[in-house]
């Protein structure tokens, strides 16, 4: 269950676009990318011949694109559901000049008396970036808004969530890199109001300012 605006599950380029006022919500399923969802597992970091464009060592791109007023939400009574990337969900893609603003991830679930850490996993109010190099981007006024039991996990990365990955044998590590970007004015009920960071991540030269937490949980 993926984006309402642009969806691609192969090597692709998005450039000079505006994606606005898109949302995606489901019951009983994971949901990713309200505005843009791009994912490819066909990328092999060890074989330039399988990359895109042909024989060049870089990932598919999102360049000079704006994503505004987009959202994902999930309705369910089970804790294991995921909602990630209110504006953008990217797997194995790079970005340059991406702007994401006024986007949100929301959990509408009623979890009752489930115990700590059993609230639906939400991340990346503006964008969820899985691997790739991301430079010169802007994440403004995005939000994580879990509405379920506040005793549980409340999400991470209202502005942007970045995570890298490794192969199952651990021999290949592909870092997620966010550099020279602005993350500002984002709001989270959980943690990481500006940036949420997973494994194998580098944050370099970014301005992360005026983000806030709205919940009193320590």
WOBELFEN-V945757 format. One record per residue. N is the residue number from 1. RES is the residue in one letter. PSI is psi in radians with two decimals (* if undefined). OMEGA is omega in whole degrees, 0 to 359 (NA if undefined). Layout:
BEGIN
N;RES;PSI;OMEGA
N;RES;PSI;OMEGA
END
This chain:
BEGIN
1;X;1.86;191
2;X;-2.89;200
3;X;2.59;175
4;X;-0.43;185
5;X;-1.28;181
6;X;2.24;178
7;X;2.30;174
8;X;2.40;180
9;X;0.58;175
10;X;-3.11;179
11;X;2.23;190
12;X;2.79;174
13;X;2.31;173
14;X;2.17;182
15;X;2.52;176
16;X;0.79;180
17;X;2.77;169
18;X;2.16;176
19;X;2.09;190
20;X;2.46;171
21;X;0.78;174
22;X;2.58;175
23;X;2.77;180
24;X;2.25;180
25;X;2.54;181
26;X;2.90;171
27;X;2.25;175
28;X;0.22;180
29;X;2.78;169
30;X;2.69;181
31;X;2.40;187
32;X;2.33;168
33;X;1.64;179
34;X;-0.67;182
35;X;-0.87;181
36;X;2.30;172
37;X;2.01;177
38;X;2.19;182
39;X;2.36;172
40;X;2.32;173
41;X;0.15;182
42;X;-0.09;179
43;X;2.24;178
44;X;1.91;185
45;X;-0.22;180
46;X;-0.10;186
47;X;1.73;184
48;X;-0.47;181
49;X;-0.34;179
50;X;-0.05;182
51;X;3.04;179
52;X;2.33;351
53;X;2.88;188
54;X;2.28;173
55;X;0.32;175
56;X;2.39;188
57;X;1.17;168
58;X;2.80;185
59;X;2.88;168
60;X;2.77;194
61;X;2.62;161
62;X;2.03;187
63;X;2.45;172
64;X;0.89;184
65;X;2.49;179
66;X;2.37;176
67;X;2.12;189
68;X;2.50;170
69;X;0.80;179
70;X;2.81;183
71;X;2.71;165
72;X;2.59;175
73;X;2.72;179
74;X;2.44;176
75;X;2.08;182
76;X;2.83;176
77;X;0.03;181
78;X;2.49;190
79;X;-0.33;192
80;X;-0.08;181
81;X;2.66;180
82;X;2.47;170
83;X;2.05;189
84;X;2.40;175
85;X;1.31;181
86;X;-0.75;177
87;X;-0.81;189
88;X;2.38;168
89;X;2.09;182
90;X;2.25;175
91;X;2.10;180
92;X;0.72;174
93;X;2.66;172
94;X;2.82;171
95;X;2.68;174
96;X;2.11;180
97;X;0.46;175
98;X;2.33;175
99;X;2.18;179
100;X;2.12;183
101;X;2.58;178
102;X;0.72;178
103;X;2.81;186
104;X;2.67;168
105;X;2.27;185
106;X;2.45;176
107;X;1.99;180
108;X;0.12;188
109;X;2.61;171
110;X;1.80;190
111;X;-0.03;175
112;X;-2.19;186
113;X;0.42;177
114;X;2.65;186
115;X;3.07;180
116;X;2.46;179
117;X;0.31;178
118;X;0.60;170
119;X;2.57;182
120;X;2.43;183
121;X;2.06;177
122;X;2.53;182
123;X;2.61;175
124;X;1.20;179
125;X;-0.78;175
126;X;-0.95;184
127;X;2.56;172
128;X;2.04;186
129;X;1.92;182
130;X;1.78;183
131;X;3.12;177
132;X;2.98;180
133;X;2.24;188
134;X;2.00;187
135;X;2.51;176
136;X;0.54;181
137;X;2.92;180
138;X;2.29;179
139;X;1.88;189
140;X;2.28;167
141;X;0.71;175
142;X;2.95;187
143;X;2.62;163
144;X;2.22;186
145;X;1.21;176
146;X;2.24;183
147;X;0.12;180
148;X;-2.93;182
149;X;2.04;185
150;X;0.06;175
151;X;-0.17;184
152;X;-2.90;180
153;X;2.29;188
154;X;0.20;175
155;X;3.05;182
156;X;2.48;173
157;X;1.21;179
158;X;-0.67;177
159;X;-0.99;182
160;X;2.49;174
161;X;2.26;183
162;X;2.32;178
163;X;2.50;173
164;X;-2.92;182
165;X;2.88;174
166;X;2.79;175
167;X;2.87;185
168;X;-0.48;178
169;X;-0.07;178
170;X;0.09;184
171;X;-0.42;180
172;X;2.14;176
173;X;2.23;177
174;X;1.93;184
175;X;2.63;166
176;X;2.19;185
177;X;2.19;173
178;X;2.07;184
179;X;2.62;172
180;X;0.76;183
181;X;2.81;179
182;X;2.23;177
183;X;1.90;190
184;X;2.54;172
185;X;0.36;181
186;X;2.71;186
187;X;2.34;180
188;X;2.45;169
189;X;-0.16;185
190;X;-1.89;180
191;X;2.94;180
192;X;1.00;181
193;X;-0.57;176
194;X;-1.22;185
195;X;2.29;169
196;X;2.38;187
197;X;2.18;174
198;X;-2.75;181
199;X;2.65;173
200;X;0.93;185
201;X;2.48;171
202;X;2.22;173
203;X;2.13;189
204;X;2.19;172
205;X;0.46;182
206;X;2.67;171
207;X;1.98;181
208;X;1.71;192
209;X;2.58;170
210;X;0.64;170
211;X;2.78;184
212;X;2.66;170
213;X;2.44;183
214;X;0.06;181
215;X;2.51;183
216;X;0.03;181
217;X;2.37;181
218;X;*;NA
END
